[in-house]
Amino acid sequence: MGKQAERSESTRAGLVAAARALFAERGYAAVGTPEVVERAGSSRGALYHQFKDKRDLFRAVYEQIQQEIVEAVAETLAAERAGDPLAALQAGLRTFLASCVEPERVRIMLVDAPAVLGWQDWRALDEKYGLGLVISGLQAGMDAGVLRRDLSTRPVALMVLSALGEAALFIANAADPDAARAETEPAVLALLDGLRV
């Protein structure tokens, strides 16, 4: 990577980090781009060179968080997969649900993202980042003979992903997110139990 590309990447990373902190503190609507630029120690020109607008910047923040969650879930799946593929899938789902009680992620991913990105874009990004992992986990269980093979993997994965999305919203909107997670987790895991051979 050349020096110009490195500077550009560094500027982008600084803007995303500043925006992420501000969006987490006060929410998308209460944050202006001048404030992001100031916190990042950057310029308005640099912001608009990297991003079309504030929504585009928010999308970059959202995708960064999605990538972090996907990495955490993938690590969980990889660590567990050597043993029982169903246990690995369950552990991956627990890892995801645990991320739904973190205030920064809740505000950005579950409170602001559906409104800022719009329902269709939000769901499309959810599929982009989460669907592959769910399909992989389900397929491993099917290949190992512990999950039903008579069902098509993609529709089942979409249903599991949708259930996780609803569980995440339930947790995010609860007065006590930790209690909501404890209440929701068995219900989500019960869906997987229904897929056992």
FIKE-163516 format. One record per residue (C-alpha): x, y, z; residue in three letters. Coordinates in steps of 0.1 Angstrom, whole numbers, plus 2048, in hexadecimal, padded with zeros to 3 digits. Layout:
XYZala/...
end
This chain:
800800800met/80E8227F6gly/81183F80Elys/7F38517FFgln/7DD832803ala/7EA82D827glu/7E185182Farg/7BF84D81Fser/7B882D833glu/7C483E853ser/7AD85B84Dthr/790844846arg/79782F865ala/79984F87Bgly/77885C86Dleu/76783A873val/774838897ala/76985B89Fala/747856890ala/7438358A2arg/74A8448C4ala/7338618BEleu/71684C8AFphe/71A8358CDala/7198528E6glu/6FC8658D8arg/6ED8548BAgly/6EE85B895tyr/6D5878895ala/6E788C8B0ala/70988B89Fval/7148A3884gly/73089E86Cthr/7448BD878pro/7468AC89Aglu/75288B88Aval/76D89E877val/7788B1896glu/77A8928ABarg/78D88088Fala/7A589D88Bgly/79D89D867ser/78D8B484Eser/76B8B783Darg/77B8B281Cgly/78A891828ala/769885835leu/75788B814tyr/77487C801his/77085C815gln/74A85B819phe/72D868804lys/71A876823asp/71486F847lys/6FE85183Farg/71B84182Basp/732847849leu/718837860phe/717819849arg/73D81584Bala/73A815871val/71D7FC870tyr/7317E5859glu/7507E7870gln/73A7DB88Dile/72B7C0878gln/74E7B486Egln/7597B3892glu/73B79E89Cile/74078687Eval/764782888glu/75B77A8ACala/7407618A1val/758751888ala/77274D8A3glu/75873C8B9thr/74D72589Dleu/77171C894ala/77A7158B9ala/75B6FE8BEglu/7576EE89Carg/7716D38A2ala/75A6C38BBgly/7346C68B6asp/7286DB899pro/7076E28AAleu/7196EE8CAala/72E7048B3ala/7107138A3leu/7007198C5gln/71F7298D2ala/7207408B4gly/6FC74B8BAleu/7047528DFarg/7227678D4thr/70B77B8BDphe/6F17808D8leu/70C78B8F1ala/7157A78D9ser/6F17B48DBcys/6F57C08FFval/7137D68F8glu/7057FA8F8pro/71B8078DBglu/7107EB8C5arg/6EC7ED8CFval/6E98128C7arg/6FA8108A6ile/6EF7ED899met/6CC7EA8A7leu/6BF80D8AFval/6CE823894asp/6D680C877ala/6B380186Dpro/6A882686Cala/6C883485Dval/6CF819843leu/6AB81083Cgly/69C7EE843trp/6A67DE822gln/6CA7EA823asp/6CD7E0848trp/6C07BD841arg/6D77BA822ala/6F57C2837leu/6EA7AA851asp/6E878F837glu/70A79A828lys/71C795849tyr/70877B85Cgly/6F8764843leu/718753838gly/72174A85Bleu/6FE73C863val/6FF727842ile/72271B84Bser/71771086Egly/6F76FF862leu/70A6EE846gln/7246E085Eala/7086D2874gly/6F76C2855met/7186B4849asp/71F6A586Bala/6FC69586Bgly/6F06A888Aval/6D86C0878leu/6BD6B685Farg/6C86B483Barg/6A66B482Casp/6A36DA82Eleu/6B46F3817ser/6D0705829thr/6CB72981Darg/6A672C827pro/6AD71D849val/6CB73584Dala/6B6753844leu/69C74985Emet/6B7744879val/6C676686Fleu/6A3776871ser/69E767893ala/6BF77589Eleu/6B6797891gly/6957978A4glu/6A778A8C4ala/6C07A68C0ala/6A47C08BDleu/6937B18DBphe/6B37B48F0ile/6BB7D78E4ala/6987E48EDasn/6967D490Fala/69A7E792Fala/6B27CC93Basp/6C67C091Dpro/6D87A5931asp/6B779693Dala/6A879891Aala/6C678690Carg/6C276B927ala/69E76891Eglu/6A47688F8thr/6C27508F5glu/6AF7308FEpro/6947398E4ala/6AD73E8C9val/6C071E8D2leu/69F70B8D2ala/69C7138ADleu/6BC7008A7leu/6B06E38BCasp/6936E08A4gly/6AC6D9888leu/6BC6BC899arg/6BB69A888val/
end
